[in-house]
Amino acid sequence: MKVRKLNLVVLVLFIAFNSNAANPPPPQPASIPPPVGAELPIDSNISVLFLIGTAFGLFFISRRINQKQ
């Protein structure tokens, strides 16, 4: 009895997963050229972005410390 219920649950989950799975996107036509320029500008400037984020974090921390005094 337990094996039957387990098989039924597995079958229902398998059907539910397959019916809700997304179809893969259609391939792009070959006539569209790739974009010109840098693909992802964040890749080349990640160290600058990190330094700016650290500076902003230190600024807001120091500002909060000065407000408490």
Secondary structure, 3 states (H helix, E strand, C coil): CHHHHHHHHHHHHHHHHHHHCCCCCCCCCCCCCCCCCCCCHHHHCHHHHHHHHHHHHHHHHHHHHHHHC
